[in-house]
Structures are given as structure tokens and as C-alpha cells.
Amino acid sequence: QYHQQDTDYYCGAACAQMVLEQCGSGLLNQTDLYNDNHNHSTTESGWYTGPDGLTWTMNNRQSGRYFVLDALTTEDAISRMIAWTIHHYRVAPIAMVYGSDHWTVVRGYTASDSPKHSGDVGYSISGLDINNPWPFTPKPGPPPPHSAGDGCGTGGARGVADEHVSYATWGSTYMTGIPSGHWQGRFVAVCDPEPPPTEHPRETPPRRSRFDGE
């Protein structure tokens, strides 16, 4: 279900809210999620919701899913990781778009075939379906944590649910890579892999990340 961000800097919180609801955690409060994101964005200062903070929240707020921060070197690689996560794990990844300015949920994709693994290059992606939490909820608006009939996603000032973006536009406008800092030159998404054998569903999972080429 689509939900708008409650402030102009709650995009990460709104994305966490949407995906955690899909994972069975219910509709959580965006302010609480933002505080988790922000307080655990420790790798680099200056983020409202840093990639590491969002990953921490996604792992800390539910059981049975072990989200990994993927920071890959090409747009093609991260887009295929996103498609694989949707296809294989049946969960929506959260992608960093517009450089380092915004988070959005990727809820579906259109492709010539289903991916066989995360690095499969034998198929072509023609489009992605996103839940972009922008614009933020107009005031007065529905109080957090929203509801099934809150008006989010109905268009205009209420945002657009399940928006289709062509793959050309995705690469040229959305997934453009982080321009500076710790993740400079990386294309970033919070995706969901199999839990490693040493992790157990009822333990608080550690912060995890995966950089290709390292």
C-alpha cells in the first residue's frame, strides 16, 4: 500500500513504513521510523536517513527478513538486484534516487524474462513500478500511521501509487548514483537476501552491507 511522507524529509521513513507493512509489521509511525533511521545513520554525517540507518531500521523493526544494503558500481547491477529481490524474495526494495536526495519503493518491474539470479544479464528490463512517497502529506492530513482509506496515492497533492517509470527514465533521472561522500559513485538500494546461517529470526540482526568489487 502506498503512503506519502509526512514531512519534506521523511521519504526514508515513508518507504520503511510501506515495506514493513508488506512484511507484516503493521502500519508504523513515520516519526518513530524517522528517528530510528536518523539515529542509526552513523557512517557519514549530514543525512536525514542514511543508507546504513535505513538498513538498521528495516532489520530492527521486524523478524524473518534480513535486509542488506547493496551499494553497487553500476546502475545496471543495482537494477538487476532490485528485480531479483522482487522476483525471488517477493519483497519491495527501497532505492536511493536523484543522486542522494530521495528514497523510493520499487514494487515491480517489467522485463523480457524472469531473472535466474541476482547477476543474471540474460534478460532486459523495460520499466519499473514505484511508490514514490513525494509529495509530503498536505496539512491538515491523516495522522500517522495512516490508514487503508487515507487518500495517499490518489494523484496530485496526494501522490501517485504504483507509478510506471520506463527503464530509460529510471537510468537517466532516478538511479543516477550517489555523487559524493562514503558511497560516492555507488548505486544504492536496500534489498532482501537469504539470511546467513549464523543469523536467527528472533535475534536483532546486525547492520549489514554488500559492496561489489570488495
N, C-alpha and C positions, 0 to 999 in steps of 0.2 A: 504494500500500500504506500502511496506517495504522501509525503508530508513536507510542507515548507519549513524553512529555517525560521526560528522565532526572532532572531536579530540579524543584522547585516554581517555578523561574523560567526554565526552558529552553523555554517554549512557542514562542518565535520560532525557536529552534534546531531543535525538532522539526518545525515547519512547513516550514522550509527543507529539512530532511532529506527529508521526504516529497515535496516538489515537485521538488527537484533530482534525486531518484531517477527521477521521472517524466520529467525532461528528459534522462536518460541519464548522469548523473554518478555513479551507483552510490550505495550507502548510506554516506553520510559521517558522521563522528563528530560527535555533538552538542556536545561540549565545544569542538571546533575551530570549529564553526559559531557557537556562542555567542560565542566570543572575537572572531570576525570581526564579528558583529552588534554586540556591545557596544563594541568599539574603534572602530567607524566610525559610532556614533550620536553625532554631533558637533553637530547643530543645536541641541540642548537637553540639558542635564544631567538626571540622575536616572532615565534609562531603563536597564533591563536590555537590552532590544532596542528601540531607537527605530525609527520608520518609515524614516528615512534609512539607518540601519545595516543593516536587513534588506534594503533595496533594493540596497545596495552588495554584500552577500554574494551575493544572487541573481544579480547581474550578473558578479561576480568569479569565481564557482565553476564556470562552465560557458560554453560557446560556442554561438552561434547564437540565443540568446534575449536580448531586451533589455527587461528588466522596468522598468516605470515605477511610481513611487509616485503613485497617484491620491488626492488629498485634495479631495473634492468637498463641495458645500454642503448636499446633501440625502441622506437615506437612499435615496430612490428612485433618484437619479442613480448612486450608487455600486453599488447592487444591479443596475442595468441594465448598468453597466460590467463587473461581475463575470459576469453572464450572457453578455454579448457575448464576453468573454475566453474563457469555456468553449466557447461555440458556435463562434467564428471561429478562435481560435488553438489550441484543443484542449489547453489547459494550465490547471491549477487555480490560481486566485488565492489569496492569503493576506490575510485580512481582520482588521482590528483590531476587537475586540468588547468588550462590557461596559465601555463608556467607553474608557479607555486601559489596561485591566487585562490583556488577553489577546489572543493571536493564534490564529487557527484557519484551516484549509484549507477552501475551498469547492470541492467536487469535482463538483457537479452542481446542476441546477435543474429545476423543473417549471414550465411556462408554457403559456399558451394558443397560442403560436406561437413560431417561432424569431425572434430579433431580426435586423433588417436592417442595423443599425449600432449603435454604442455609445450613441447618444442616442435610439434608437427607443422611442417611448412608445405604440406601437400594439398592444402585447400586454400581458398581465397575468401576473405571477409569482405562483404559488400556494405554492411551497415551495423550500427549498434543502437540499442534501445536504452535510453537513460531516464532516470528520475533525478532531474536537476532541482535541488531544493530552493533555488533562487526563483523569484524574489522572496524576500522575507515576509512573514505574515503581516497583513495590514492591521492597523490598530483602529478600533478595538477588534481583536481577533479571538479565535478559540484559545482557551487556556491550555498550556501544556498539561498532559501529554497528548493532546489532540484526541480525535475520535474517528469512528468509521464515516461519519457524515459531516466532517469539519469544513468541507469546501475546498480543501487543498487539492490542486491538480485540475481544477475545472476551467483553467485558462485565465489570460490577462494577469491581473494582480494576484491571482491565486495559484499561479504556476501551471506547468504542463506535465501531466503524468504520462509515462510511457512514450516519451518523445523519440522519434526515429531520427538518427543522425547518419548521413552517408559516411562511408569509410574515408572518402576523400576529405570531407569536412572534419571528421574526427582527427585525422592526422595533421591537417593544416591549421586548425583552430583550437581544438580541445587538447589532445595529448601531444603537447609541444615540448615537454621536458622541463625539469627544474633548472633555472638559469644560473643559480649561484649557491654558495654555501656547501654544507656537508653532502647534500645529494645532487650537487651540480652535475649536469649532463645526464642525469638518470631519469627514467620514465617510471613512475611510481604508482602502485596500486596495492591495496590491502586485500589479499586473496586467501583462499581456504584450502590448505593441503591436508593430506592424511596426517594425523598426529603421530609423532615419532614414538617408538616403543617405550621410551622412558617416561612419557607423559601419561597421566591418567585423568579421566574426565572430571573427577571431583577434586583434583588439586588445582590451585591457582596457577595457570600456565605462565611461564616466563615470557618476557618480551623476546620476540624472535624476528629475524630479518634474513633476507636472501638477496645477495648481490651477485649478479652473474659476472663471470670472469675473475672471481676471487675464491 
